[in-house]
């Protein structure tokens, strides 16, 4: 039995059948299996070579029976392979992305999902009923002194904020390179990355556009994290980091820019704040300058796909923001005073979509 319903996250959608729904109902269980393996660093222990269950249990400091049962589940998921003995080793996917030191490691992103995302989705019904964020449900929040907003709360917990920065860097891999491919940077020499987080997109842009100088603007903990990454990449001379609140008027502290980037930023804010941020961003552009907005867009009329729908629910749970349709995105940019708006749809490439608008040149200067 199957209808017209499909599920699509990244890539081609798959049919949604009763069997699919049963598997979806097991998603929290599957996430717990992976989460336990990550917490115990099982994939790190197996990275040096195959181990039997008892040896792995000793290294991880867990019971033999527990290790054997968890390994059985990981074998069934295809993340661990079982050899004669039996001995266990990382499968190709685990070896590539589930060890903490791997170049393409997804571990920080998966840990962020567990601590910052899954813990809120457990209260989705309450958010839907009330229409209010539930970030006070994060396990590290002291209810007696919770902050007024999610990012302020995270900044009170340095380890959690650092985990968020690492996760967002992973989620942003490839975004800067794709922007450099889709936007003509001829004549653009200075770009401001407003709310640039850990610096992943700025670093990719600097590497892809050699003549470009960038200024990354964000909170003190984000600046500290990004500055360290930029120094390691040897790009301190081309990427400057500035501490400022992107919701404030920054004209007194930032020089006019040829281009300004908001990458994965405006969806975090409610409509009124979003409009102010866009308007102030446009004011920071020189006439003729470009505003680049990188977000994950819905299809028209919010008819899918799944990823922005899930992100929209997470915004409800955390910041009160939302995701947008192409029409909504274009309308926001026009309301902020931009023209020559272009949209690039990148979901098929597994990356965020891109909106580009130009600050008009006054007729007296044209």
Secondary structure, 3 states (H helix, E strand, C coil): CEEEEEECCCCCCEEEEHHHHHHHHCHHHHHHHHHHHHHCCHHHHHHCCCECHHHHHHHHCCCHHHHHHHHHHHHHCCCEEEECCCEEEECHHHHHHCCCCCCCCCHHHHHHHHHHHHHHHCCHHHHHHHCCCCHHHCCCCCHHHCCCCHHHHHHCCHHHHHHHHHHHHHHCCCHHHHHHHHCCCCCCCEEEEECCCCCHHHHHHHHHCCCCEEEEEECHHHHHHHHHHHHHCCCCCCEEEEECCCCCCCCCCCCCEEEEEEECCHHHCCHHHHHHHHHHHHHCEEEEEEEEEEECCCCHHHCCCHHHHHHHHHHHHHCCCCCCCHHHHHHHHHHCCEEEEEEECCHHHCCCEEEEEEECCCCCCC
